[in-house]
Amino acid sequence: MSEQVLEKLIEKVAKLPGLGPRSSRRVVLHLLKDKETLLLPLIEDMSKVANNIKKCVECGNLDENDICQICKNSSRNQTLLCVVENVADLWALERSKVYNGKYHILGGVLSAIDGINPDQLNIDSLEKRLESKMFTEIIIAISATLDGQTTAHYLAERLGKLDIKITRLAHGLPVGGELDFLDDGTIAQALKARNLL
């Protein structure tokens, strides 16, 4: 009986990104090794998250309130709107401490293979936000994958009718990157986006 319960938990943990059956088994066994300091506090924290965290009604970020701390913050640049795929991308941009505007989370990218079309992304709510005319620039900060490029072009075309500047994050050489270890697409993009010294 207990083995079935464990196997069910291991199967569920294995569905998490980056974990397979073996690594999820190690995670579960590690948690069980010290229930009091590892497993039970984790269960408590997960319960709090499940009961208290919700999507921001404005941007789609995660927060305990209907409107997240970023959207509430009046000291942020109210004229810039950065469009990202998901919450992890928003958090990555926040870690850089360079961007100080607002965000809009699409909830993914267009993908013919995965059957994701514009209706399944938060594009309609993006257009509604842009109707306020408060934004002067939209920054499209979407991954440089084929689906990301397709989504960026779709957004630029669809939002191009608005009188708002549309920009895209630069792509190219990573800081500290060596040319010999980079793929051809990255090198080509870096050459196209080169700057004067």
C-alpha positions as protocol buffer text, in pm:
chain_id: "A"
residue {
  index: 1
  type: MET
  ca { x: 0 y: 0 z: 0 }
}
residue {
  index: 2
  type: SER
  ca { x: 266 y: 255 z: 103 }
}
residue {
  index: 3
  type: GLU
  ca { x: 472 y: 167 z: -205 }
}
residue {
  index: 4
  type: GLN
  ca { x: 177 y: 263 z: -429 }
}
residue {
  index: 5
  type: VAL
  ca { x: 142 y: 597 z: -249 }
}
residue {
  index: 6
  type: LEU
  ca { x: 515 y: 662 z: -295 }
}
residue {
  index: 7
  type: GLU
  ca { x: 505 y: 565 z: -662 }
}
residue {
  index: 8
  type: LYS
  ca { x: 214 y: 805 z: -724 }
}
residue {
  index: 9
  type: LEU
  ca { x: 409 y: 1088 z: -560 }
}
residue {
  index: 10
  type: ILE
  ca { x: 723 y: 1002 z: -759 }
}
residue {
  index: 11
  type: GLU
  ca { x: 518 y: 1003 z: -1083 }
}
residue {
  index: 12
  type: LYS
  ca { x: 379 y: 1347 z: -999 }
}
residue {
  index: 13
  type: VAL
  ca { x: 720 y: 1491 z: -908 }
}
residue {
  index: 14
  type: ALA
  ca { x: 860 y: 1347 z: -1234 }
}
residue {
  index: 15
  type: LYS
  ca { x: 620 y: 1574 z: -1427 }
}
residue {
  index: 16
  type: LEU
  ca { x: 804 y: 1883 z: -1299 }
}
residue {
  index: 17
  type: PRO
  ca { x: 1043 y: 2047 z: -1548 }
}
residue {
  index: 18
  type: GLY
  ca { x: 1393 y: 1904 z: -1542 }
}
residue {
  index: 19
  type: LEU
  ca { x: 1300 y: 1597 z: -1342 }
}
residue {
  index: 20
  type: GLY
  ca { x: 1264 y: 1244 z: -1469 }
}
residue {
  index: 21
  type: PRO
  ca { x: 1170 y: 922 z: -1287 }
}
residue {
  index: 22
  type: ARG
  ca { x: 1514 y: 869 z: -1129 }
}
residue {
  index: 23
  type: SER
  ca { x: 1569 y: 1225 z: -1011 }
}
residue {
  index: 24
  type: SER
  ca { x: 1212 y: 1250 z: -879 }
}
residue {
  index: 25
  type: ARG
  ca { x: 1267 y: 927 z: -682 }
}
residue {
  index: 26
  type: ARG
  ca { x: 1581 y: 1084 z: -528 }
}
residue {
  index: 27
  type: VAL
  ca { x: 1388 y: 1402 z: -440 }
}
residue {
  index: 28
  type: VAL
  ca { x: 1104 y: 1211 z: -273 }
}
residue {
  index: 29
  type: LEU
  ca { x: 1339 y: 984 z: -78 }
}
residue {
  index: 30
  type: HIS
  ca { x: 1543 y: 1287 z: 33 }
}
residue {
  index: 31
  type: LEU
  ca { x: 1229 y: 1461 z: 158 }
}
residue {
  index: 32
  type: LEU
  ca { x: 1120 y: 1149 z: 345 }
}
residue {
  index: 33
  type: LYS
  ca { x: 1463 y: 1111 z: 507 }
}
residue {
  index: 34
  type: ASP
  ca { x: 1393 y: 1416 z: 723 }
}
residue {
  index: 35
  type: LYS
  ca { x: 1018 y: 1470 z: 736 }
}
residue {
  index: 36
  type: GLU
  ca { x: 1021 y: 1726 z: 1018 }
}
residue {
  index: 37
  type: THR
  ca { x: 1263 y: 1977 z: 865 }
}
residue {
  index: 38
  type: LEU
  ca { x: 1211 y: 1911 z: 492 }
}
residue {
  index: 39
  type: LEU
  ca { x: 881 y: 1746 z: 397 }
}
residue {
  index: 40
  type: LEU
  ca { x: 634 y: 1899 z: 644 }
}
residue {
  index: 41
  type: PRO
  ca { x: 754 y: 2263 z: 599 }
}
residue {
  index: 42
  type: LEU
  ca { x: 742 y: 2211 z: 222 }
}
residue {
  index: 43
  type: ILE
  ca { x: 384 y: 2083 z: 243 }
}
residue {
  index: 44
  type: GLU
  ca { x: 290 y: 2385 z: 458 }
}
residue {
  index: 45
  type: ASP
  ca { x: 453 y: 2631 z: 216 }
}
residue {
  index: 46
  type: MET
  ca { x: 291 y: 2465 z: -87 }
}
residue {
  index: 47
  type: SER
  ca { x: -47 y: 2485 z: 83 }
}
residue {
  index: 48
  type: LYS
  ca { x: 4 y: 2858 z: 150 }
}
residue {
  index: 49
  type: VAL
  ca { x: 100 y: 2916 z: -213 }
}
residue {
  index: 50
  type: ALA
  ca { x: -198 y: 2717 z: -340 }
}
residue {
  index: 51
  type: ASN
  ca { x: -437 y: 2913 z: -118 }
}
residue {
  index: 52
  type: ASN
  ca { x: -291 y: 3264 z: -142 }
}
residue {
  index: 53
  type: ILE
  ca { x: -109 y: 3321 z: -472 }
}
residue {
  index: 54
  type: LYS
  ca { x: -309 y: 3445 z: -769 }
}
residue {
  index: 55
  type: LYS
  ca { x: -251 y: 3608 z: -1107 }
}
residue {
  index: 56
  type: CYS
  ca { x: -236 y: 3985 z: -1122 }
}
residue {
  index: 57
  type: VAL
  ca { x: -545 y: 4109 z: -1308 }
}
residue {
  index: 58
  type: GLU
  ca { x: -338 y: 4371 z: -1492 }
}
residue {
  index: 59
  type: CYS
  ca { x: -17 y: 4199 z: -1602 }
}
residue {
  index: 60
  type: GLY
  ca { x: -47 y: 3829 z: -1514 }
}
residue {
  index: 61
  type: ASN
  ca { x: 235 y: 3824 z: -1255 }
}
residue {
  index: 62
  type: LEU
  ca { x: 196 y: 3611 z: -941 }
}
residue {
  index: 63
  type: ASP
  ca { x: 117 y: 3783 z: -613 }
}
residue {
  index: 64
  type: GLU
  ca { x: -95 y: 3755 z: -300 }
}
residue {
  index: 65
  type: ASN
  ca { x: -309 y: 4048 z: -417 }
}
residue {
  index: 66
  type: ASP
  ca { x: -531 y: 4097 z: -723 }
}
residue {
  index: 67
  type: ILE
  ca { x: -289 y: 4367 z: -842 }
}
residue {
  index: 68
  type: CYS
  ca { x: 80 y: 4280 z: -800 }
}
residue {
  index: 69
  type: GLN
  ca { x: 344 y: 4496 z: -633 }
}
residue {
  index: 70
  type: ILE
  ca { x: 498 y: 4592 z: -969 }
}
residue {
  index: 71
  type: CYS
  ca { x: 168 y: 4719 z: -1111 }
}
residue {
  index: 72
  type: LYS
  ca { x: 91 y: 4906 z: -786 }
}
residue {
  index: 73
  type: ASN
  ca { x: 430 y: 5077 z: -776 }
}
residue {
  index: 74
  type: SER
  ca { x: 374 y: 5437 z: -893 }
}
residue {
  index: 75
  type: SER
  ca { x: 749 y: 5508 z: -902 }
}
residue {
  index: 76
  type: ARG
  ca { x: 793 y: 5276 z: -1200 }
}
residue {
  index: 77
  type: ASN
  ca { x: 793 y: 5421 z: -1552 }
}
residue {
  index: 78
  type: GLN
  ca { x: 423 y: 5423 z: -1645 }
}
residue {
  index: 79
  type: THR
  ca { x: 491 y: 5475 z: -2017 }
}
residue {
  index: 80
  type: LEU
  ca { x: 697 y: 5157 z: -2081 }
}
residue {
  index: 81
  type: LEU
  ca { x: 536 y: 4815 z: -2124 }
}
residue {
  index: 82
  type: CYS
  ca { x: 753 y: 4504 z: -2154 }
}
residue {
  index: 83
  type: VAL
  ca { x: 580 y: 4199 z: -2307 }
}
residue {
  index: 84
  type: VAL
  ca { x: 719 y: 3864 z: -2184 }
}
residue {
  index: 85
  type: GLU
  ca { x: 625 y: 3498 z: -2231 }
}
residue {
  index: 86
  type: ASN
  ca { x: 588 y: 3397 z: -1868 }
}
residue {
  index: 87
  type: VAL
  ca { x: 643 y: 3490 z: -1502 }
}
residue {
  index: 88
  type: ALA
  ca { x: 996 y: 3344 z: -1502 }
}
residue {
  index: 89
  type: ASP
  ca { x: 1093 y: 3590 z: -1778 }
}
residue {
  index: 90
  type: LEU
  ca { x: 947 y: 3881 z: -1578 }
}
residue {
  index: 91
  type: TRP
  ca { x: 1149 y: 3774 z: -1274 }
}
residue {
  index: 92
  type: ALA
  ca { x: 1465 y: 3744 z: -1487 }
}
residue {
  index: 93
  type: LEU
  ca { x: 1423 y: 4102 z: -1612 }
}
residue {
  index: 94
  type: GLU
  ca { x: 1359 y: 4223 z: -1257 }
}
residue {
  index: 95
  type: ARG
  ca { x: 1682 y: 4056 z: -1138 }
}
residue {
  index: 96
  type: SER
  ca { x: 1876 y: 4263 z: -1392 }
}
residue {
  index: 97
  type: LYS
  ca { x: 1762 y: 4581 z: -1208 }
}
residue {
  index: 98
  type: VAL
  ca { x: 1779 y: 4768 z: -1541 }
}
residue {
  index: 99
  type: TYR
  ca { x: 1412 y: 4782 z: -1645 }
}
residue {
  index: 100
  type: ASN
  ca { x: 1174 y: 4998 z: -1440 }
}
residue {
  index: 101
  type: GLY
  ca { x: 850 y: 4993 z: -1640 }
}
residue {
  index: 102
  type: LYS
  ca { x: 537 y: 4778 z: -1642 }
}
residue {
  index: 103
  type: TYR
  ca { x: 493 y: 4422 z: -1774 }
}
residue {
  index: 104
  type: HIS
  ca { x: 245 y: 4211 z: -1965 }
}
residue {
  index: 105
  type: ILE
  ca { x: 267 y: 3830 z: -1956 }
}
residue {
  index: 106
  type: LEU
  ca { x: 150 y: 3654 z: -2273 }
}
residue {
  index: 107
  type: GLY
  ca { x: 129 y: 3310 z: -2116 }
}
residue {
  index: 108
  type: GLY
  ca { x: 341 y: 3145 z: -2387 }
}
residue {
  index: 109
  type: VAL
  ca { x: 425 y: 3185 z: -2754 }
}
residue {
  index: 110
  type: LEU
  ca { x: 254 y: 3093 z: -3079 }
}
residue {
  index: 111
  type: SER
  ca { x: 331 y: 2737 z: -3181 }
}
residue {
  index: 112
  type: ALA
  ca { x: 184 y: 2548 z: -3474 }
}
residue {
  index: 113
  type: ILE
  ca { x: 331 y: 2220 z: -3346 }
}
residue {
  index: 114
  type: ASP
  ca { x: 176 y: 2260 z: -3000 }
}
residue {
  index: 115
  type: GLY
  ca { x: -148 y: 2403 z: -3141 }
}
residue {
  index: 116
  type: ILE
  ca { x: -111 y: 2739 z: -2962 }
}
residue {
  index: 117
  type: ASN
  ca { x: -282 y: 3019 z: -3153 }
}
residue {
  index: 118
  type: PRO
  ca { x: -334 y: 3390 z: -3070 }
}
residue {
  index: 119
  type: ASP
  ca { x: -666 y: 3322 z: -2893 }
}
residue {
  index: 120
  type: GLN
  ca { x: -483 y: 3112 z: -2633 }
}
residue {
  index: 121
  type: LEU
  ca { x: -243 y: 3391 z: -2540 }
}
residue {
  index: 122
  type: ASN
  ca { x: -312 y: 3712 z: -2346 }
}
residue {
  index: 123
  type: ILE
  ca { x: -305 y: 3928 z: -2658 }
}
residue {
  index: 124
  type: ASP
  ca { x: -660 y: 4065 z: -2635 }
}
residue {
  index: 125
  type: SER
  ca { x: -593 y: 4189 z: -2279 }
}
residue {
  index: 126
  type: LEU
  ca { x: -267 y: 4345 z: -2407 }
}
residue {
  index: 127
  type: GLU
  ca { x: -459 y: 4541 z: -2671 }
}
residue {
  index: 128
  type: LYS
  ca { x: -709 y: 4656 z: -2407 }
}
residue {
  index: 129
  type: ARG
  ca { x: -425 y: 4782 z: -2187 }
}
residue {
  index: 130
  type: LEU
  ca { x: -277 y: 4971 z: -2481 }
}
residue {
  index: 131
  type: GLU
  ca { x: -609 y: 5149 z: -2546 }
}
residue {
  index: 132
  type: SER
  ca { x: -540 y: 5359 z: -2237 }
}
residue {
  index: 133
  type: LYS
  ca { x: -284 y: 5554 z: -2446 }
}
residue {
  index: 134
  type: MET
  ca { x: -55 y: 5583 z: -2142 }
}
residue {
  index: 135
  type: PHE
  ca { x: 221 y: 5370 z: -2297 }
}
residue {
  index: 136
  type: THR
  ca { x: 467 y: 5528 z: -2541 }
}
residue {
  index: 137
  type: GLU
  ca { x: 681 y: 5216 z: -2598 }
}
residue {
  index: 138
  type: ILE
  ca { x: 621 y: 4843 z: -2606 }
}
residue {
  index: 139
  type: ILE
  ca { x: 930 y: 4628 z: -2554 }
}
residue {
  index: 140
  type: ILE
  ca { x: 887 y: 4275 z: -2688 }
}
residue {
  index: 141
  type: ALA
  ca { x: 1108 y: 4056 z: -2467 }
}
residue {
  index: 142
  type: ILE
  ca { x: 1039 y: 3711 z: -2608 }
}
residue {
  index: 143
  type: SER
  ca { x: 1287 y: 3427 z: -2655 }
}
residue {
  index: 144
  type: ALA
  ca { x: 1482 y: 3406 z: -2979 }
}
residue {
  index: 145
  type: THR
  ca { x: 1341 y: 3063 z: -3068 }
}
residue {
  index: 146
  type: LEU
  ca { x: 1151 y: 3009 z: -3393 }
}
residue {
  index: 147
  type: ASP
  ca { x: 818 y: 3026 z: -3205 }
}
residue {
  index: 148
  type: GLY
  ca { x: 937 y: 3334 z: -3015 }
}
residue {
  index: 149
  type: GLN
  ca { x: 1038 y: 3508 z: -3338 }
}
residue {
  index: 150
  type: THR
  ca { x: 703 y: 3420 z: -3494 }
}
residue {
  index: 151
  type: THR
  ca { x: 519 y: 3559 z: -3190 }
}
residue {
  index: 152
  type: ALA
  ca { x: 724 y: 3881 z: -3192 }
}
residue {
  index: 153
  type: HIS
  ca { x: 650 y: 3939 z: -3562 }
}
residue {
  index: 154
  type: TYR
  ca { x: 281 y: 3865 z: -3507 }
}
residue {
  index: 155
  type: LEU
  ca { x: 266 y: 4113 z: -3216 }
}
residue {
  index: 156
  type: ALA
  ca { x: 454 y: 4382 z: -3411 }
}
residue {
  index: 157
  type: GLU
  ca { x: 211 y: 4343 z: -3700 }
}
residue {
  index: 158
  type: ARG
  ca { x: -103 y: 4332 z: -3486 }
}
residue {
  index: 159
  type: LEU
  ca { x: 1 y: 4622 z: -3262 }
}
residue {
  index: 160
  type: GLY
  ca { x: 158 y: 4822 z: -3545 }
}
residue {
  index: 161
  type: LYS
  ca { x: -170 y: 5006 z: -3608 }
}
residue {
  index: 162
  type: LEU
  ca { x: -135 y: 5177 z: -3269 }
}
residue {
  index: 163
  type: ASP
  ca { x: 63 y: 5497 z: -3240 }
}
residue {
  index: 164
  type: ILE
  ca { x: 314 y: 5337 z: -3003 }
}
residue {
  index: 165
  type: LYS
  ca { x: 685 y: 5269 z: -3055 }
}
residue {
  index: 166
  type: ILE
  ca { x: 750 y: 4891 z: -3069 }
}
residue {
  index: 167
  type: THR
  ca { x: 1100 y: 4765 z: -2986 }
}
residue {
  index: 168
  type: ARG
  ca { x: 1258 y: 4424 z: -2934 }
}
residue {
  index: 169
  type: LEU
  ca { x: 1538 y: 4309 z: -2706 }
}
residue {
  index: 170
  type: ALA
  ca { x: 1872 y: 4288 z: -2886 }
}
residue {
  index: 171
  type: HIS
  ca { x: 2007 y: 3939 z: -2952 }
}
residue {
  index: 172
  type: GLY
  ca { x: 2367 y: 3839 z: -2993 }
}
residue {
  index: 173
  type: LEU
  ca { x: 2683 y: 3762 z: -2802 }
}
residue {
  index: 174
  type: PRO
  ca { x: 2641 y: 3689 z: -2432 }
}
residue {
  index: 175
  type: VAL
  ca { x: 2873 y: 3874 z: -2195 }
}
residue {
  index: 176
  type: GLY
  ca { x: 3179 y: 3653 z: -2150 }
}
residue {
  index: 177
  type: GLY
  ca { x: 3085 y: 3437 z: -2449 }
}
residue {
  index: 178
  type: GLU
  ca { x: 3356 y: 3303 z: -2677 }
}
residue {
  index: 179
  type: LEU
  ca { x: 3286 y: 3305 z: -3052 }
}
residue {
  index: 180
  type: ASP
  ca { x: 3411 y: 2949 z: -3098 }
}
residue {
  index: 181
  type: PHE
  ca { x: 3143 y: 2811 z: -2862 }
}
residue {
  index: 182
  type: LEU
  ca { x: 2845 y: 3004 z: -3006 }
}
residue {
  index: 183
  type: ASP
  ca { x: 2598 y: 2874 z: -3262 }
}
residue {
  index: 184
  type: ASP
  ca { x: 2577 y: 3027 z: -3610 }
}
residue {
  index: 185
  type: GLY
  ca { x: 2241 y: 3197 z: -3544 }
}
residue {
  index: 186
  type: THR
  ca { x: 2374 y: 3381 z: -3238 }
}
residue {
  index: 187
  type: ILE
  ca { x: 2684 y: 3499 z: -3427 }
}
residue {
  index: 188
  type: ALA
  ca { x: 2473 y: 3612 z: -3725 }
}
residue {
  index: 189
  type: GLN
  ca { x: 2236 y: 3805 z: -3497 }
}
residue {
  index: 190
  type: ALA
  ca { x: 2529 y: 3967 z: -3315 }
}
residue {
  index: 191
  type: LEU
  ca { x: 2674 y: 4083 z: -3647 }
}
residue {
  index: 192
  type: LYS
  ca { x: 2342 y: 4230 z: -3758 }
}
residue {
  index: 193
  type: ALA
  ca { x: 2291 y: 4412 z: -3426 }
}
residue {
  index: 194
  type: ARG
  ca { x: 2647 y: 4548 z: -3402 }
}
residue {
  index: 195
  type: ASN
  ca { x: 2706 y: 4899 z: -3260 }
}
residue {
  index: 196
  type: LEU
  ca { x: 2962 y: 5175 z: -3314 }
}
residue {
  index: 197
  type: LEU
  ca { x: 3241 y: 5195 z: -3054 }
}
